[in-house]
Amino acid sequence: DAGITQSPRYKITETGRQVTLMCHQTWSHSYMFWYRQDLGHGLRLIYYSAAADITDKGEVSDGYVVSRSKTENFPLTLESATRSQTSVYFCASSEQLAGLQETQYFGPGTRLLVL
Amino acid sequence: SQKIEQNSEALNIQEGKTATLTCNYTNYSPAYLQWYRQDPGRGPVFLLLIRENEKEKRKERLKVTFDTTLKQSLFHITASQPADSATYLCALDITGSRGYALNFGKGTSLLVTP
């Protein structure tokens, strides 16, 4: 049971490059999420998806793009990476119960450094 | 604006004592509140969920209270152990235009010393 995986685990890129972070879950959870975590800011929501082809912006979505063509995958793309996007990125998934998503299961994170 | 506030300073306690962490919120009407644990270099792990109509929830040595009038949740770890040392995050549900998500507090770091 693989659960939720993220790749790559570590990434170094340069300003202006496009970067895609991958997230894959094996539970068929309807909801998936992307967060970034920075010192002093905690965990902040970038995008979430309630189901395949349904996505919505979170608190810090500028500069990021997501897609969800399949339930199990939720890639996050930085269209033109900036130094301020250096962070640890976490993907999460959850089931939908009684109309609400509940417990979230997090991946191991991707550490991204933008030079 | 919506805010979730947790003790910004680290909490240091002695093994065997009860640790109490606080989560306060403003401008939310949550259906539930969740607590997560995060160890260094790892993703958060779910601990407990308490609904708006529940006052208290317990799981082994963990206890959560939820006061929607005070807009506060308290998270207790009884008989604390050094292995309980971690950062603890509270989270509230939010309703977006296309579904539901969670907003997290910044977390409180707990250090339990022998």
Interface residues (C-beta under 8 A of the other chain):
Chain A: Y31 F33 Y35 G40 H41 G42 L43 R44 L45 Y48 S49 A50 A51 I54 T55 D56 K57 G58 E59 F90 A92 L100 Q101 E102 T103 Q104 Y105 F106 G107 P108 G109
Chain B: A31 Y32 Q34 Y36 G41 R42 G43 P44 V45 F46 L49 L89 A91 D93 G96 S97 R98 G99 Y100 A101 L102 N103 F104 G105 K106 G107
